[in-house]
Amino acid sequence: MKGRLVRNNIYMVGVQDWGRRLFDSLIPLPDGTSYNSYLIKGSEKTAIIDTVDPPFEEEYLGNLEGVDKVDYIITLHSEQDHSGSIPVLMQKYPQAEVICSPKAKDLLIEHLLIPENKIRTMEDGETLSLGDKSLRFIHTPWVHWPETMVAYMPEERILFSCDFLGSHWTTSDLYANDHPEILLAAKRYYAEIMMPFRSMIRSNLQKIGELDIELVAPSHGPIWDNPSTIIDAYTEWSSDEVQNTVVIPYISMHGSVAKMVEYFSKELIARGVKVELFDLAVTDIGKLAMSLIDAATIVIGTPTVHVGPHPIVANTAILANAIKPKARFAAVIGSYGWATKAVEYLVALMPSLKFEVLGAVMCKGQAKEPTLKELSDLADLIAEKHKTI
């Protein structure tokens, strides 16, 4: 076996995906990712928690070479980067039971064609004994699918958290060791994947808050050997608190919107408001998502394309609607050639966001004095609104 010892007959047997740069054909992975799988040898039973993405099955089986018997194949989450190698494990260990949450059962049958009679479900709080070790399963829905759960081993004080509290990060280190770049990767991970489920995040944090945890072993990224680092970060990120920050994602086709954004950002800065600019033509959407975690205001800058917003801006609005940042306020600035309905279109693309719309500043062609005055007035309004937070 090529696994790495975590603690007392618990081994990391997953793989590092150093070269992956896109997840779900959408999410940038500047640092790759890992697919963590844990082999646990109890005095009576042996279990595997989560598997790896199917393209890495050969390497994965190599890591398990010499492991002759596995009694339980546990999947905490049904998405294929965790569950996708279950079929090949079932061929290697035909006597093994597949363990999952009740809601995961149908997903495993539908997505992976696993026979129903090979699946055993665990209720919230149910315990599986391995002999001298045990696993208590805690349902944690919507981190980030409805069927997700975590597993807690009280004998070793380890929380196997799957996607919850994870990070897309490749490293030869087994532990995070409070490395600041890993926490930044975890923030990106939260922004891109977890942020839409803030209320459920808070609820699930309360659930695991009752546990005595020494290690958090996620299914992506290194193991958190100082659990409070990631748990405190999630507590902050998922709170309702926002900061005195305006995020301005924008596109400029012929320079007019860029000039408006430049002028407007300087006006905000002069009023003591922090500004983060993102030119959507070149922006890493992961960094944009990270900036939206605690920004108080979003101001979208767009030119007009056939009376509507630029398509890249429209796509960004759709993404913002999906990840549901907690921004309190929003506005639109931009330009048009002969007519525009960009503002109406953009607002319609974000029905899930509960922000107060502070207005729009749209000008025909280049921004002139009246438009600059409107931008200054909008900066005044935002600065005043931010005083209330």
C-alpha angles and dihedrals in degrees: 000000000000097000123130118238113246098172138322103344093333114122138185105228100164129110139245118236099203097170104046112116103169132046123200087357086283117059118078116232105194091170101036119234144247133234105216120204123177127209114203121191111198125184090257108016139029123217138185118210112209126336134225139269109285097245087067097051094113093053089043093053088048089057089054095048109135094024098119102178136033120177100185133031104196121197116189093184131022100220110119097244085068105027102026096099095050092100093055090046090052089055090051094043106028093170093059123111119222110231121202144137118282092253091051094057096079092044092054091049093048100040102033102022092234111171112254093228091061094058126089119185128215123215122220107285095011117142129219116203122217092176110258089018132051139188123217112200119217119189111231105177121197099022074134114312126037094249100052123128138169130223124224123199107200094188091063098022092235124150113204097203105174110199092349109098093003135133136209097237135130119212141145088228116100094206134048094227089196090290105175093218091057091053088051089052089050089052090053089048091051092048095049100040114013106035096087089063101052096138092051090045089057092048093049092046087058090052095053091039087078091062129091100233126185098164132025108205109191127184093241124046132004126321115270105236089180100048095185089067094067098029092053090046092052090048090055096042094049095046123104092245118117131190135232091266135123117203114204116192110181148160126210121194101180102009102265096106091044090056091049091050092049093051094043095048091052090051091052093047090050087057093053097259120137114233131201117190126200121186099206092207089072106013127129099229089211091064090047090052090050091053090053094058094091108002114132096210139030119200114186119205117203142162118218121257113188091337093307133088121281108278093240090053090048090051090050090052089053090051091048089052089052098049093041105211117203095239112150099205140032140183140173129226127180151110141260140195105223108339139356144199093170095122095052091047094049095049089049090054092059107052093142094061115093099202128134110248107227095192141266137271111205123167135188108242116326121010111259132187096285090051093047088052090053090051091051090049090050089051089052091051094049093048090052092047091051090056087067092061 
